[in-house]
Amino acid sequence: MQTSYEQIVHKIDSDELWDFPGGIYPPERKEISNLQPIATLPIPEKLYVTVKQHKGVEGNLIVEVGQQVLKGQALSKSANPFAVPIHAPTSGKISAIRKHVSPHPSGIPELSIEIETDGQDTWTELSPTLDYQNQPKIDLLTKICDAGISGMGGAGFPSHIKLSTSKKVEFLIINGVECEPYITSDDRLMREHAWQIRQGIDVLTHMVQPQQVFIAIEKNKPEAIEALQIACRENPLYQVVEIPTKYPSGGEKQLIQILTNREVPAQGLPIDVGVISHNVGTCFAVADAIFSGKPLIQRVTTVTGEAVSKPANYWTLIGTPIKHILNECGYQASSQKQARAIIGGPMMGFTVTDELVPIIKTSNCVLVPADSEMAELNEQACIRCGACADVCPAGLLPQQLFWHAKAKELDKAQEYNLFDCIECGACAYVCPSEIPLVHYYRVAKADIRNELDEKQQADKARERFEKRAARLKAEQAARDEKHRLAAEARKQAMESKGNNAKDKIAAALARAKAKKQGLAAADSNLDTKSEINSQKTPPIESNDEPTQKHEIVDAATEKPSASSNQRVQAAIARAKAKKAAVATKSNQTPEITTEQEKSSSGSLNIENQDENIVESKPIVHEATKVSDVPRTVVQQDTKKPEQESVSPSHEENSDNQISQNIAEQKQAKVAAAVAKAKAKREAQKKAKASEIQITKPLAKEKSLANEKTLAQVEQLAEDPNNQQESSSKQNIEHSAIEDPLVTKKRRIAVAVAKAKAKRQAEKTVENSAPKENKEDKS
Amino acid sequence: MNFKLASSPHQHANRDLGQVMKLVILCLVPGILMQTWFFGWGTIIQVILAVITATVTEAAILELRKRDFERALKDYSAIVTAILLAISIPPFAPWWVIVIGTFFAIAIVKQLYGGLGFNIFNPAMAAYVMLLVSFPVQMTQWLPPVNLAQYTHDFWDALSVIFTSYSVEGFSIAQLKTDIDGVTMATPLDTVKTSLIQGFTYSEGLEHKIFDSVVTGVGVASSWVSLAYLAGGLFLIKQKVINWHIPVSMLAGLFVCALFMSLVDSDVYPSSIFHLLNGSIIIGAFFIATDPVSASTTNKGRLIFGAAIGVWVYIIRTWGGYPDAIAFAVVIMNMAVPLIDYYTRPRTYGHQAPNALKSKGKQP
């Protein structure tokens, strides 16, 4: 059973503690750097502020290259609770936003903001909160989050997440143990800024309302213990506890075990056992954020090791490249044949290869050892001596883990609780065979995570494939049904063909209807065009699945042949239309002809690409001019629902795309025709008007609207990004040039109108047209 | 400047494999000296022969396996194996016994299984068992302690006996085995066993002059040798080269069995002290059963492993055909190590189950 609150308090009060199993006693070597007060480094010429410096997600950048920023100005922002913003550590100009080598064991470049400092160090406006006791908790949380505070002890967990718990907090543990050898940043901070740390503890205590606050400091820091004892003595809730010197007693889980005899459940959090712990550095930063409104833009970093001549603790700005630090601290390259720079301590720190690696919020130490200080290791066979198991603070069997990790028996490694390893390095420290055990565990963990990712992706792909297969099947069924209906309709039409008189009336009615419908469709198409476009593009962009890509490629390869077919068909249709037009010259309006031609060529396109209307082809060809019009109208009608049903669907397939292409083309053509006709009329009117008064503002204004639409149509047609548009443009041009009923005069008028419209569009619609276009594309 | 890449931890304890093995060898020295003092130069010669054979064999096989043998030899593990075997066999056994034994230990038991860290059986003990089964006569030619022997022998005699079966003066090994009264001597364990078989009681068996007349049931020479090894073993524990679990549980296992049986019938069953100080139980407990490679690796498992060896030793000593049984007991328990390890996993931090068996490995 879990140790009760009373038991814990009683034990701590009687100056006793629990212990954790294992642990090691490496040489501490803290005296190298803890003798001098914290100094301040000069501002480097350039800072590299990594966008993501904590555990969680990165925020969105709110600055641009070239922008001047002030010290403390936020550089990123996000509504995501796991995002913590970053701030400009000093004033200067943002010279670049690009990937820069990251302070991570992998050294993988990460998005960073490069700031050319101006040396002025001008603060942005700060908003301190002095009466934090009267502020609602949510405001304080926001304040802490906005100050960019994440755990400064090592893991970099966002502090506001820890603090936002609604569970009951029995113990707030302030971690000032700093058990890792060499590092003294918390030590110096506690000695010199105990009062501000205490203020931070006050804020945290106010926020989480713990029953007891333990300030844990390792026994090897008597000055820090004394300083905090003095700072905390007036509050009975606060208790400074001396922790025996043993590595890794500063590990969160181990510290909780030492102080409370409770264990954080395997996949749980400290709060599950009623504990919240914060690093002393975090307390300091919280006090800064609340009382001065200062965001987290600098931290204390220990610079130590025998390869620097001025080892000490320094206030370093976040983003300072370690090159600057080493230069300032007297780095002696000569003492390092095996040059190594370690971020963090000798037990858990990682080496970096690049001297431009920046300091981030969790960088508590830069360790530059001399060759003699940390010898190179020479891995030998494991002799199963079990020394590793004896020192493991997590109760693992490191040699078994190693065995399975090395053999890539990942499931076995997990069975031995690989993921409970805290990577403290105690096992590798004592290993007589000098095996880099932790390295093996890291590799195994990464392998397992990769495997899991791959499995999840495969599952997703399979699910998607199955869904797609089902959908295709359903669509096929729907198509078959449509074919059947169409065939029936055709049969009926054939049967009713005999009666001529009826036919004529029907044809006339149909014609009139077609006219009306065509115009209506064209208008509505113009309106809905942008909408359809915007619906169409995203799926293509977001298609990242291999299977889908494949489909797109298929569709793309089909297109050239399709478009050449289209042209042939269009030509045939045109020829036919011409013949028909000659036959019925007297009673035909230009609108109908264009409409007719367009619809017939459109229908041919449809037949070419979509099998479901193939049967209608011979009828279109053999039917008389009269029956031609209703036919197309019918087709338009049948086409529409399908197109509507397809466009909202997110996962496109080739059929859908093609049918959509056709719909697009048709719309574009209809729109073009309407626009053309309008422009024609307008041009005629204008021609008359211009004879009287060339520049009549009213007329110009009036024509502007039409020209706008024309320009829009043209721009749409000319847009190379829209795959379908090029072919439709071709059709438009063909129909425009070869339209038999358009007289020369009209053509000239159209050309003039077009040119005017273009010019106008360039001049006056400059702002609106591109915008519209942009919207279309997006 | 470009920095070198290395994995954490960067700091390392100053004790590598070679140092561990050297410490083991160092701790064997008092026992070896005591053994030489009581039983003549034979032990030293056997040790030298074994070390040479082991080194040559290890180097040759590593070369065949295309490994860096210079580096491997620096870990001293083959030398430790050789010494353990050498001090286990009779000091005046013919030279080819130790050579065959050491070759077998290194080549077959260790390297054929994959070399250091991969052998299932304790190489020295597996080789000892092989020798005992193959050459029972040579492997039981124990000489009486020097102070009880009829003929004295020096270094050259030992060398001569080992290589020619005859001493410089021409005595055979059988002659050397006789004591001052002209009676062939045996080891304390053998003496008691023989007398028990012949129908004598345990206390009557102890009246033999090989036993100390002051302290009951303690062999004159062998107990001193055992104490010297005990001192070395305790030093190993203090140096944290070995854990206390195996020696303590092994001695306790034997002690408890012996105590119980001697309480049942003290005429037939020797006392606990007799069992602990005679034979090679001490060296077995501290130096042989603690071989890290072939022993259990969990602390709980080590307790089981050691106690089971102790019980086996008692069973074989009491009811088996052999007077002593360290090698058999260790080899038998080596076979059980994977099983023991599997069922004695420690409880991991943050897990409820006492061992990891119940909770399947968890996901990241």
Boltz contact constraints between the chains, C-beta under 6 A:
constraints:
  - contact:
      token1: [A, 26]
      token2: [B, 11]
      max_distance: 6.0
  - contact:
      token1: [A, 263]
      token2: [B, 349]
      max_distance: 6.0
  - contact:
      token1: [A, 263]
      token2: [B, 350]
      max_distance: 6.0
  - contact:
      token1: [A, 264]
      token2: [B, 350]
      max_distance: 6.0
  - contact:
      token1: [A, 265]
      token2: [B, 350]
      max_distance: 6.0
  - contact:
      token1: [A, 266]
      token2: [B, 350]
      max_distance: 6.0
  - contact:
      token1: [A, 266]
      token2: [B, 351]
      max_distance: 6.0
  - contact:
      token1: [A, 338]
      token2: [B, 4]
      max_distance: 6.0
  - contact:
      token1: [A, 339]
      token2: [B, 3]
      max_distance: 6.0
  - contact:
      token1: [A, 339]
      token2: [B, 4]
      max_distance: 6.0
  - contact:
      token1: [A, 340]
      token2: [B, 3]
      max_distance: 6.0
  - contact:
      token1: [A, 340]
      token2: [B, 4]
      max_distance: 6.0
  - contact:
      token1: [A, 341]
      token2: [B, 3]
      max_distance: 6.0
  - contact:
      token1: [A, 342]
      token2: [B, 10]
      max_distance: 6.0
  - contact:
      token1: [A, 346]
      token2: [B, 10]
      max_distance: 6.0
  - contact:
      token1: [A, 346]
      token2: [B, 11]
      max_distance: 6.0
  - contact:
      token1: [A, 347]
      token2: [B, 9]
      max_distance: 6.0
  - contact:
      token1: [A, 348]
      token2: [B, 8]
      max_distance: 6.0
  - contact:
      token1: [A, 349]
      token2: [B, 8]
      max_distance: 6.0
  - contact:
      token1: [A, 351]
      token2: [B, 5]
      max_distance: 6.0
  - contact:
      token1: [A, 351]
      token2: [B, 6]
      max_distance: 6.0
  - contact:
      token1: [A, 353]
      token2: [B, 3]
      max_distance: 6.0
  - contact:
      token1: [A, 353]
      token2: [B, 5]
      max_distance: 6.0
  - contact:
      token1: [A, 355]
      token2: [B, 1]
      max_distance: 6.0
  - contact:
      token1: [A, 374]
      token2: [B, 10]
      max_distance: 6.0
  - contact:
      token1: [A, 374]
      token2: [B, 11]
      max_distance: 6.0
  - contact:
      token1: [A, 380]
      token2: [B, 17]
      max_distance: 6.0
  - contact:
      token1: [A, 381]
      token2: [B, 116]
      max_distance: 6.0
  - contact:
      token1: [A, 381]
      token2: [B, 117]
      max_distance: 6.0
  - contact:
      token1: [A, 382]
      token2: [B, 117]
      max_distance: 6.0
  - contact:
      token1: [A, 383]
      token2: [B, 117]
      max_distance: 6.0
  - contact:
      token1: [A, 383]
      token2: [B, 292]
      max_distance: 6.0
  - contact:
      token1: [A, 383]
      token2: [B, 293]
      max_distance: 6.0
  - contact:
      token1: [A, 384]
      token2: [B, 292]
      max_distance: 6.0
  - contact:
      token1: [A, 384]
      token2: [B, 293]
      max_distance: 6.0
  - contact:
      token1: [A, 384]
      token2: [B, 297]
      max_distance: 6.0
  - contact:
      token1: [A, 385]
      token2: [B, 292]
      max_distance: 6.0
  - contact:
      token1: [A, 386]
      token2: [B, 297]
      max_distance: 6.0
  - contact:
      token1: [A, 394]
      token2: [B, 349]
      max_distance: 6.0
  - contact:
      token1: [A, 395]
      token2: [B, 346]
      max_distance: 6.0
  - contact:
      token1: [A, 395]
      token2: [B, 347]
      max_distance: 6.0
  - contact:
      token1: [A, 395]
      token2: [B, 348]
      max_distance: 6.0
  - contact:
      token1: [A, 395]
      token2: [B, 349]
      max_distance: 6.0
  - contact:
      token1: [A, 396]
      token2: [B, 348]
      max_distance: 6.0
  - contact:
      token1: [A, 414]
      token2: [B, 361]
      max_distance: 6.0
  - contact:
      token1: [A, 415]
      token2: [B, 361]
      max_distance: 6.0
  - contact:
      token1: [A, 417]
      token2: [B, 348]
      max_distance: 6.0
  - contact:
      token1: [A, 417]
      token2: [B, 356]
      max_distance: 6.0
  - contact:
      token1: [A, 419]
      token2: [B, 362]
      max_distance: 6.0
  - contact:
      token1: [A, 419]
      token2: [B, 364]
      max_distance: 6.0
  - contact:
      token1: [A, 420]
      token2: [B, 348]
      max_distance: 6.0
  - contact:
      token1: [A, 425]
      token2: [B, 8]
      max_distance: 6.0
  - contact:
      token1: [A, 425]
      token2: [B, 9]
      max_distance: 6.0
  - contact:
      token1: [A, 428]
      token2: [B, 9]
      max_distance: 6.0
  - contact:
      token1: [A, 429]
      token2: [B, 9]
      max_distance: 6.0
  - contact:
      token1: [A, 429]
      token2: [B, 12]
      max_distance: 6.0
  - contact:
      token1: [A, 429]
      token2: [B, 13]
      max_distance: 6.0
  - contact:
      token1: [A, 430]
      token2: [B, 13]
      max_distance: 6.0
  - contact:
      token1: [A, 432]
      token2: [B, 15]
      max_distance: 6.0
  - contact:
      token1: [A, 432]
      token2: [B, 16]
      max_distance: 6.0
  - contact:
      token1: [A, 432]
      token2: [B, 17]
      max_distance: 6.0
  - contact:
      token1: [A, 432]
      token2: [B, 20]
      max_distance: 6.0
  - contact:
      token1: [A, 433]
      token2: [B, 17]
      max_distance: 6.0
  - contact:
      token1: [A, 434]
      token2: [B, 16]
      max_distance: 6.0
  - contact:
      token1: [A, 436]
      token2: [B, 7]
      max_distance: 6.0
  - contact:
      token1: [A, 438]
      token2: [B, 8]
      max_distance: 6.0
  - contact:
      token1: [A, 439]
      token2: [B, 7]
      max_distance: 6.0
  - contact:
      token1: [A, 449]
      token2: [B, 364]
      max_distance: 6.0
